[in-house]
Amino acid sequence: MTYKDDWKRALPGHAAMRELHESLRSELARRWQRSVPFADELFDRWERAAFLGFGAETSIYDSSLVLGDVRVGEHTWIGPFTVLDGSGGGLSIGSFCSISAGVQIYTHDTVDWSLTGGVAPARRAAVAIGDNTYVGPNALITRGVTVGRRCVIGAAAMVNRDVPDQSIVYGVPGKVVGRVLIDGSEVTLRYDD
């Protein structure tokens, strides 16, 4: 194996850490055909969620940033490289949600603070995401927004206003473009014409 940063090999403890990394990396590739950052190889997503007080069977990657008052229900998956900011009044995410990789949810912004040279305070408002909601990769949800139950937030959408139950939201800024229809285990995404 080629190792270009050869100076690292001379550091105390490097050999043991490298050996652990290679072992974990190989096992993850064998079991699930994936390669993740070392911290995500090393630590358990469900243990971290339990430490944070999230609901049963919820998981959160080690690469996720969690700030302030964040509450999450049961059986929710929080993907890698997410930002969950509850520092501006609290963030609640329901049960059976999927928060995809790269999603950023903010309960505060410093726009006014920046524009006034620090005279105006940051704006803060809680965010809530209802049960059974899917938030696509790299979506952004801004302060003060409530997303209803059984919603689909499309990839890279920027949601800056409330979203009613069973809505499909795409775009920048996010707009309701359809409805989620559920009949037992049958799901239909009906888009507006």
LUMPA-802348 format. One record per residue: y negated, z, x negated of N, C-alpha, C, CB in turn; residue in three letters. Coordinates in steps of 0.001 Angstrom, whole numbers, padded with zeros to 6 digits, always signed. Glycine has a CB too. Layout:
# residues N
YZXYZXYZXYZXALA/...
***
This chain:
# residues 193
+001174+000000-000842+000000+000000+000000-001244+000000-000893+000006+001221+000961MET/-002180-000879-000589-003437-000964-001344-004371+000140-000884-004109-002357-001166THR/-004973+000804-001865-005910+001888-001558-007120+001690-002444-005264+003312-001776TYR/-008213+001137-001900-009389+000782-002699-010255+001973-003065-010220-000216-001961LYS/-010363+002965-002179-011151+004166-002488-010297+005125-003313-011656+004862-001179ASP/-009918+004656-004497-008966+005384-005328-009478+006765-005755-008636+004567-006551ASP/-010790+006957-005830-011354+008245-006238-010942+009368-005288-012876+008155-006305TRP/-010678+009035-004014-010293+010048-003042-008961+010697-003383-010225+009441-001666LYS/-008072+009932-004028-006754+010454-004378-006836+011661-005309-005924+009366-005025ARG/-007906+011772-006061-008047+012870-007021-008551+014158-006370-008992+012463-008133ALA/-009012+014077-005139-009547+015260-004469-008421+016206-004051-010377+014851-003244LEU/-008652+017522-004164-007619+018484-003766-007245+018330-002286-008100+019918-004038PRO/-005969+018323-002000-005480+018250-000632-005358+016854-000064-006356+019028+000230GLY/-005891+015854-000797-005876+014494-000262-004460+013976-000041-006620+013562-001196HIS/-003577+014197-000970-002213+013658-000866-001506+014184+000387-001396+014021-002124ALA/-001654+015466+000668-000995+016050+001838-001594+015495+003134-001116+017588+001812ALA/-002918+015357+003185-003572+014813+004380-003176+013348+004582-005115+014945+004265MET/-003146+012600+003495-002777+011186+003581-001330+011043+004079-002946+010495+002198ARG/-000447+011884+003564+000956+011849+003981+001088+012173+005478+001790+012845+003142GLU/+000358+013182+005940+000374+013532+007357-000144+012372+008198-000466+014793+007612LEU/-001257+011787+007784-001840+010651+008499-000850+009493+008586-003132+010190+007810HIS/-000232+009141+007478+000706+008018+007473+001897+008286+008381+001188+007736+006053GLU/+002369+009512+008407+003492+009887+009266+003109+009795+010747+003966+011311+008929SER/+001957+010376+011102+001496+010326+012491+001181+008891+012923+000255+011211+012670LEU/+000546+008140+012061+000196+006751+012373+001447+005919+012645-000609+006129+011221ARG/+002457+006093+011816+003707+005350+011997+004404+005727+013298+004643+005597+010821SER/+004419+007022+013614+005087+007478+014826+004366+006989+016090+005176+009003+014831GLU/+003029+007022+016091+002274+006503+017235+002490+004997+017407+000775+006802+017064LEU/+002551+004283+016307+002798+002841+016371+004200+002570+016917+002628+002194+014974ALA/+005182+003346+016494+006556+003163+016954+006698+003492+018436+007507+004031+016135ARG/+006125+004637+018856+006293+005096+020237+005462+004314+021247+005938+006547+020331ARG/+004195+004061+020915+003275+003505+021915+002501+002276+021435+002299+004563+022334TRP/+002834+001746+020280+002149+000565+019737+000640+000751+019733+002514-000682+020544GLN/+000196+001864+019155-001236+002107+019067-001599+002713+017717-001692+003026+020202ARG/-002854+002493+017358-003438+003079+016158-004767+003690+016574-003620+002011+015006SER/-004931+004980+016327-006131+005709+016753-006741+006415+015554-005798+006731+017878VAL/-007980+006903+015657-008565+007676+014567-007702+008895+014224-009984+008120+014938PRO/-007795+009338+012982-006956+010429+012487-007028+011667+013373-007362+010792+011076PHE/-008219+012043+013818-008335+013247+014661-007554+013071+015961-009823+013554+014972ALA/-007554+011866+016528-006795+011626+017750-005294+011570+017472-007254+010327+018409ASP/-004888+011218+016253-003481+011314+015863-003053+012780+015804-003243+010625+014496GLU/-003932+013593+015281-003619+014977+014941-003638+015920+016138-004582+015467+013912LEU/-004589+015745+017033-004795+016724+018098-004311+016214+019452-006261+017093+018186PHE/-003973+017142+020327-003411+016855+021638-004521+016753+022684-002394+017937+022037ASP/-004566+015635+023409-005624+015394+024401-005578+016399+025544-005509+013982+024960ARG/-004408+016812+025951-004257+017743+027081-004644+019162+026677-002810+017723+027607TRP/-004362+019521+025428-004760+020841+024940-006274+020939+024877-004147+021121+023555GLU/-006926+019875+024427-008389+019888+024356-008985+020028+025751-008915+018605+023676ARG/-008447+019309+026720-008942+019403+028099-008767+020819+028634-008209+018396+029012ALA/-007632+021435+028349-007397+022813+028800-008385+023764+028132-005944+023251+028494ALA/-008644+023571+026842-009620+024397+026114-010999+024299+026762-009699+023966+024630PHE/-011359+023105+027225-012667+022884+027855-012702+023366+029304-013028+021406+027802LEU/-011558+023829+029826-011506+024335+031196-011340+023254+032243-012738+025105+031490GLY/-010934+022057+031836-010726+020963+032773-009446+021209+033563-010662+019606+032033PHE/-009254+020476+034651-008112+020664+035533-006779+020307+034910-008299+019863+036754GLY/-005720+020732+035579-004348+020504+035118-004076+019014+034910-003344+021087+036123ALA/-003363+018723+033835-002930+017362+033497-004077+016400+033178-002128+016802+034629GLU/-005265+016916+032978-006375+016088+032516-006292+015981+031002-007752+016677+032962THR/-006707+014826+030463-006714+014648+029013-008050+014052+028573-005539+013741+028563SER/-008440+014396+027337-009679+013881+026756-009469+013686+025260-010880+014845+027031ILE/-009844+012535+024764-009680+012225+023344-010589+013091+022482-009969+010746+023085TYR/-010138+013350+021266-010924+014136+020328-012225+013428+019959-010111+014423+019073ASP/-012243+012096+020034-013450+011336+019680-014528+011383+020769-013081+009891+019399SER/-014255+012056+021875-015237+012181+022954-016209+013314+022673-014537+012412+024297SER/-017475+013095+022990-018518+014099+022822-018755+014780+024166-019834+013462+022276LEU/-018692+016111+024185-018891+016886+025406-020035+017867+025157-017574+017640+025831VAL/-021081+017789+025997-022271+018627+025839-022559+019380+027124-023487+017778+025435LEU/-022854+020657+027028-023308+021425+028181-022226+021705+029198-024419+020713+028845GLY/-022652+021812+030449-021790+022190+031564-021082+020964+032129-022605+022891+032665ASP/-019839+020771+031706-019036+019639+032163-017785+020181+032834-018668+018683+030980VAL/-017592+019784+034094-016403+020200+034860-015630+018955+035268-016800+021047+036126ARG/-014306+019025+035082-013460+017880+035387-012255+018368+036177-013017+017140+034088VAL/-011888+017622+037214-010754+017973+038064-009418+017704+037404-010831+017220+039354GLY/-008381+017627+038215-007006+017466+037747-006629+015994+037586-006041+018145+038713GLU/-005687+015747+036667-005086+014420+036479-006124+013343+036164-004311+014025+037723HIS/-007171+013702+035471-008205+012736+035080-008009+012358+033626-009630+013312+035305THR/-008177+011078+033332-008055+010555+031971-009455+010214+031465-007112+009297+031921TRP/-009801+010788+030304-011095+010501+029680-010805+009822+028350-011962+011813+029484ILE/-011207+008569+028258-010870+007732+027114-011639+008067+025857-011099+006316+027453GLY/-011328+007357+024776-011964+007608+023486-013428+007173+023466-011204+006892+022389PRO/-014182+007798+022578-015575+007430+022293-016478+007505+023527-015626+006030+021717PHE/-016224+008480+024385-017054+008702+025559-018083+009782+025265-016191+009090+026773THR/-019176+009777+026035-020189+010825+025970-020288+011439+027358-021583+010265+025484VAL/-019994+012740+027452-020105+013479+028708-021182+014533+028503-018725+014132+029136LEU/-022372+014252+029021-023524+015128+028822-023791+015926+030088-024772+014314+028423ASP/-023486+017208+030049-023788+018097+031163-024935+019027+030861-022580+018896+031528GLY/-025712+018723+029814-026761+019637+029350-028006+019640+030234-027155+019278+027947SER/-028110+018675+031152-029317+018574+031962-029138+019019+033399-029805+017182+031948GLY/-028188+019895+033659-027993+020369+035021-026552+020318+035474-028828+019574+035954GLY/-025678+019861+034620-024257+019860+034915-023720+018493+035279-023976+020809+036018GLY/-022492+018266+034849-021763+017040+035147-020434+017437+035761-021559+016159+033865LEU/-020122+016886+036925-018808+017124+037520-018121+015785+037743-018929+017916+038859SER/-016852+015745+037339-016000+014568+037493-014782+015029+038285-015591+013935+036088ILE/-014417+014297+039314-013338+014701+040203-011954+014556+039623-013413+013926+041438GLY/-010971+014687+040495-009557+014551+040143-009123+013095+040259-008682+015446+041046SER/-008102+012745+039485-007525+011408+039485-008559+010326+039185-006871+011132+040817PHE/-009459+010631+038250-010448+009649+037795-009985+009040+036480-011850+010302+037630CYS/-010492+007868+036199-010258+007211+034923-011627+006877+034340-009361+005920+035083SER/-011949+007543+033232-013226+007350+032550-012906+006570+031276-013957+008736+032236ILE/-013157+005271+031286-012686+004368+030235-013407+004567+028903-012852+002941+030684SER/-012860+003936+027884-013406+004019+026535-014879+003621+026509-012606+003133+025585ALA/-015668+004388+025781-017071+004061+025564-018019+004421+026689-017187+002641+025308GLY/-017517+005000+027779-018392+005379+028897-019367+006464+028439-017553+005878+030117VAL/-020615+006359+028879-021623+007373+028591-022227+007851+029906-022726+006816+027640GLN/-022192+009173+030106-022736+009779+031317-023759+010819+030880-021604+010422+032208ILE/-025012+010662+031328-026093+011534+030894-026719+012280+032067-027154+010729+030164TYR/-027020+013564+031852-027734+014361+032852-029169+014641+032418-027000+015679+033106THR/-029591+014011+031350-030988+014154+030925-031434+012884+030211-031165+015393+029998HIS/-032736+012682+030125-033273+011648+029247-034595+012144+028670-033465+010298+030013ASP/-034959+011578+027539-036176+012000+026832-037234+010889+026817-035834+012415+025391THR/-037214+010021+027824-038175+008922+027889-039601+009471+027939-037897+008025+029120VAL/-039903+010345+028911-041259+010891+029037-041655+011686+027796-041360+011782+030281ASP/-040742+012452+027261-040998+013246+026050-041420+012330+024900-039737+014066+025651TRP/-040673+011222+024718-040998+010288+023637-042344+009605+023861-039902+009237+023506SER/-042562+009123+025091-043786+008376+025385-045042+009221+025277-043704+007787+026759LEU/-044925+010531+025495-046098+011407+025445-046204+012171+024126-046055+012388+026599THR/-045412+011776+023160-045469+012472+021870-045038+013926+021978-046870+012401+021302GLY/-044090+014201+022851-043557+015553+022984-044290+016436+023973-043569+016208+021673GLY/-045299+015909+024663-046058+016706+025627-045251+016919+026914-047403+016019+025948VAL/-044703+015864+027457-043902+015965+028692-042483+016403+028336-043878+014600+029465ALA/-041875+017170+029210-040508+017609+028943-039493+016502+029236-040182+018847+029773PRO/-038279+016704+028752-037179+015810+029121-036928+015941+030618-035883+016138+028305ALA/-036467+014882+031228-036088+014937+032645-034617+015289+032735-036381+013584+033372ARG/-034277+016171+033682-032905+016667+033820-032481+016632+035280-032780+018100+033260ARG/-031245+016199+035527-030683+016217+036879-029171+016056+036780-031308+015092+037769ALA/-028464+016812+037585-027001+016807+037579-026438+015439+037963-026468+017874+038533ALA/-025216+015186+037514-024465+013981+037860-023128+014414+038438-024268+013046+036615VAL/-022671+013709+039482-021365+013988+040077-020612+012684+040292-021516+014755+041414ALA/-019332+012711+039959-018448+011566+040175-017296+012055+041039-017931+010950+038810ILE/-017086+011394+042185-016080+011819+043140-014656+011540+042702-016326+011163+044436GLY/-013715+012113+043419-012290+011935+043148-011891+010462+043212-011457+012746+044141ASP/-010813+010144+042479-010167+008833+042568-011117+007687+042219-009612+008625+043964ASN/-011950+007894+041225-012919+006874+040826-012581+006328+039451-014342+007446+040833THR/-012746+005025+039302-012523+004327+038043-013879+003913+037476-011591+003087+038239TYR/-014139+004307+036211-015367+003903+035523-014941+003030+034347-016222+005157+035044VAL/-015343+001772+034359-014910+000790+033368-015501+001003+031992-015255-000572+033833GLY/-014924+000336+030985-015352+000489+029600-016855+000258+029414-014580-000467+028722PRO/-017449+001117+028627-018854+001008+028214-019861+001076+029356-019051-000267+027482ASN/-019457+001592+030497-020416+001803+031588-021342+002962+031225-019678+002089+032936ALA/-022529+002956+031803-023530+003994+031579-023957+004532+032940-024761+003444+030771LEU/-023882+005852+033101-024344+006507+034320-025489+007433+033930-023180+007296+035036ILE/-026636+007255+034587-027847+007988+034193-028028+009259+035017-029080+007094+034345THR/-028961+010079+034581-029216+011391+035180-029471+011286+036676-030402+012061+034502ARG/-029000+012307+037388-029283+012425+038804-028428+011589+039740-030661+012085+039024GLY/-027469+010855+039221-026667+009939+040034-025442+010658+040612-026226+008720+039194VAL/-025135+010330+041856-023882+010750+042481-023068+009502+042780-024137+011585+043784THR/-021854+009457+042236-020922+008369+042501-019880+008918+043471-020256+007821+041168VAL/-019663+008228+044571-018753+008705+045598-017293+008665+045203-018939+007915+046821GLY/-016429+008929+046179-014980+008919+045995-014452+007491+046079-014289+009814+047048ARG/-013361+007252+045355-012640+005972+045392-013547+004781+045081-011999+005778+046759ARG/-014345+004916+044038-015247+003841+043621-014705+003136+042380-016658+004394+043346CYS/-015158+001918+042181-014903+001158+040960-016257+000847+040356-014071-000160+041239VAL/-016476+001343+039139-017683+001023+038382-017251+000038+037300-018369+002326+037763ILE/-017774-001176+037341-017341-002227+036428-017728-001976+034985-017904-003530+036864GLY/-017036-002664+034102-017303-002566+032662-018758-002899+032374-016373-003506+031865ALA/-019370-002098+031521-020747-002293+031041-021810-002184+032131-020860-003635+030386ALA/-021450-001668+033296-022449-001468+034354-023393-000332+033959-021760-001156+035719ALA/-024641-000411+034416-025602+000661+034199-025974+001196+035581-026878+000160+033396MET/-025448+002380+035890-025610+002948+037232-026774+003936+037201-024289+003651+037717VAL/-027858+003601+037914-029044+004456+037924-029455+004866+039336-030196+003746+037245ASN/-028539+004684+040304-028779+005153+041677-027443+005546+042284-029488+004054+042549ARG/-027494+006324+043350-026278+006827+043985-025396+005687+044479-026631+007752+045143ASP/-024095+005972+044468-023083+004993+044870-022274+005584+046024-022148+004609+043663VAL/-022251+004908+047201-021481+005433+048333-019969+005384+048072-021814+004643+049601PRO/-019227+006196+048807-017763+006186+048734-017222+004768+048870-017162+007086+049827ASP/-016126+004517+048160-015362+003278+048245-016179+002025+047937-014771+003156+049608GLN/-017095+002155+046979-017922+001017+046570-017430+000438+045254-019392+001434+046443SER/-017689-000851+045086-017493-001542+043813-018880-001842+043278-016624-002864+043973ILE/-019150-001426+042040-020471-001608+041436-020319-002376+040122-021173-000232+041197VAL/-021093-003456+039979-021137-004220+038733-022591-004440+038362-020381-005581+038868TYR/-022836-004730+037073-024118-005232+036625-025076-004220+036034-024766-005873+037727GLY/-026219-004803+035599-027301-004034+035004-028593-004496+035666-027355-004213+033437VAL/-029229-003677+036471-028746-002373+036917-027592-002556+037891-029882-001560+037572PRO/-026773-001519+038018-025592-001586+038866-025942-001815+040323-024789-000325+038730GLY/-025200-002716+040956-025382-003010+042376-024028-002976+043064-026072-004389+042583LYS/-024013-002512+044305-022787-002534+045093-022477-003992+045420-022923-001667+046402VAL/-021287-004445+045005-020896-005842+045213-019648-005960+046086-020652-006524+043870VAL/-019145-004839+046576-017969-004888+047420-017497-003504+047822-016864-005621+046719GLY/-016323-003491+048490-015750-002245+049005-014309-002105+048557-015838-002196+050539ARG/-013892-000864+048366-012505-000531+048076-011838-000184+049399-012394+000653+047045VAL/-010755-000881+049723-010012-000638+050956-008626-000112+050582-009909-001941+051826LEU/-008209+000978+051214-006930+001599+050892-006124+001768+052166-007133+002959+050187ILE/-004869+001305+052112-003928+001470+053209-002633+001988+052590-003703+000117+054008ASP/-002430+003308+052636-001280+003918+051964-001392+003727+050467+000040+003321+052480GLY/-000413+003024+049880-000459+002759+048449-001022+001374+048137+000927+002896+047855SER/-001457+000667+049156-002011-000672+048992-003529-000599+048777-001680-001548+050223GLU/-004001-001191+047679-005423-001202+047357-005932-002639+047414-005686-000573+045956VAL/-007031-002831+048112-007684-004138+048175-009127-003961+047733-007606-004755+049618THR/-009548-004770+046776-010951-004807+046357-011581-005996+047073-011101-004924+044774LEU/-012429-005711+048049-013058-006760+048839-014499-006935+048359-013011-006422+050363ARG/-014784-008126+047844-016108-008410+047302-016980-009063+048354-016009-009305+046065TYR/-018281-008715+048334-019236-009337+049239-019365-010818+048901-020612-008634+049158ASP/-019644-011594+049915-019832-013043+049691-021224-013344+049238-019529-013835+050951ASP/
***
